[in-house]
């Protein structure tokens, strides 16, 4: 049970780190999804220890979009709500 709790905490920490990294990148410029994924993998690659890092990052993009932190219109940009988190 304790191992599961530690795993969940590690996953939550990783997702927060990926989301914050995405928000910081988008606070500087508009980006296409593939650019975001490539930059996250190159910057955080060693820390993303999942079977499919691209899918992990895509899931975080979706979560940020669902939470209205970023918006998609031919690419991603940060919203005022997202800027408040950076």
N, C-alpha and C positions, 0 to 999 in steps of 0.2 A: 504494500500500500504506500509506504513512504517513497519507494522508487518511482511509482507513478506520479506522486505529488511533485517530486523533483523534476521529472520529465516534463510535466505540464508547466512548471515554473520556467524551465529552460526554453520551452517552445514559446511561451508568452514573452519572454525577454527578447528572443530572436525576432518575433513578429513586430514588437515595438521598435526594435533597432532598424529593421527593414523599412517600416513605415516612416520613421523619423528621417532616415536617409533619403527616401523618396521625396518627402516634403521639403527637405533642404535643397535637393536638386531642383525641384520645381519652383522653389521660391526665387531661383536665379534665372530660370528660363523655361519656356514651353518645350516639351519633349514628346517624342513618339514612344509608344509602348516598348518597342524593341530597344531603343536607346536606353530607356530606364532599366530594362532587364539586363542589358549588357553592362551598364555602369554599376549596377548593384552587384553583379557577379564579379566584376573586376575589383570593386572596392571591398566587398564583404565575402568574397568567395570562400575563404577558409572557414568562416563562421557559419555558413549555410551548409549544414551537414544533413541534407535531405536527399532522397533518391532522385528528386527532380527539382533542382533549384529554380529553374524557369517557372515552373508551375507554382512554387512557393511564392515567388515574387508577384506573379500574375494574381494570385489569390489576395495578396496584400493590396495591390492596385484596386481590385474589385471592392475590398473592404473599405479602403479610403474613399472610393467613389460612392459607395452605398452610404457612408457616413457624411457625405457632402464636404469632404476635406479637399477633394480634387474633382475636376470636371473634365469630361472628354468632349472635344470638338475637333476632329481631325488630328488629335493629339491631346496630351494631358496638360493641364495648367492647374495651379494651386488656387483655391478659393479663399475668401476672407476668413472663413472658419479654419481652414488648414493653416493659414498664415499665423493665426493666434496660437497654434501648437508649436511653431518653430522657435 
